[in-house]
């Protein structure tokens, strides 16, 4: 009998160029080891070390008790949008209008909506490297092309001149991330002014990812590009409550957009999630009303962990530059481990049960590095460093070259 079954369609071709987070792949390997009964010293994540403040939790409980569980406006409840507007006007110095705030499901959806708003197939996006891994996939999802600008080289040769060499008639956007994941680097105000002048002079837009705005430990304070002259009308600023308020699992963030970009961003949110959980939004109102003093205590804990892990890694043979911000160390791999960051990360996981992220996943400029999160319990840092030393010590005393020997 002749088959009448029709051909089954293939998956969209966009997935040919959109990868699946290698950080998640590392996490999956770790979960497998844990399930098999192994102890793993986990430095691969990006979670704040503290729990969500109790006042934020109580705000959600109160919203549930008031039956605030129905559909909210897809751009956010008025109370939260008002709190966001007050915050960005006073803290970030962004001259936003009343329609600028749009509530999103964390920074990821904010970036997705921003790139979707600005990019057409074939457009090019300038981005400094190393960079946060998912950004290139968000760009290619829109059919656009990421153009990497090595940060260190740009600083050595001149930022504007380096950017100018990467611009083509197809260049439309510059992606900006300061403080930076994975390096913890913070661009100076002078550098930000130079980049913004270049963006404005070149007729580009800027998508500013400001996830770590509150986690700067030394030096100059955070500067939002949209606060500078001529930039509000060409900047989409993306914020999240995940890091500042330890709300990673709540999925709460917001976008500040100029008038010309507001409608498409609202549309992207509407047709992807139709807004953010209503009780979560009431919790976010409480978060934005908290006095900033609590952050100083948290930052003191981050500094302590940062310095403890940096000292431990140096003792284990890593070359570590102490970062000014964010949650990560990005040390160079000891020469004895080679230059292949994937192989080095696998070796550390196999021999010391220390989980890290290969630097290569953050761009070619990340090769030869590993990312360690210092946002972990201090006991984890002590145990992880001790494990690195145990791996090195028995091999060294037996006359066999340790993979961690310097």
Secondary structure, 3 states (H helix, E strand, C coil): CCCCCCCCCCCCHHHHCCCCCHHHHHHHHHHHHHHCCCCCEECCCCCCCCCCCHHHHHHHHHHHHCCCCCCCCCCCCHHHHHHHHHHHHHCCCCCCCCCCEEEECHHHHHHHHHHHHHCCCCCEEEEEECCCCHHHHHHHHCCCEEEEEEHHHHHHHCHHHHHHHHCCCCEEEEEEECCCCCCCCCCCHHHHHHHHHHHHHCCCEEEEECCCCCCECCCCCCCCHHHCCCCHHHEEEEEECCCCCCCHHHCCEEEECCHHHHHHHHHHHHCCCCCCCHHHHHHHHHHHHCCCHHHHHHHHHHHHHHHHHHHHHHHCCCECCCCCECCEECCECCHHHCCCHHHHHHHHHHHHCEECEEHHHHCHHHCCEEEEECCCCHHHHHHHHHHHHHHHHHHHHCCCCCCCCC
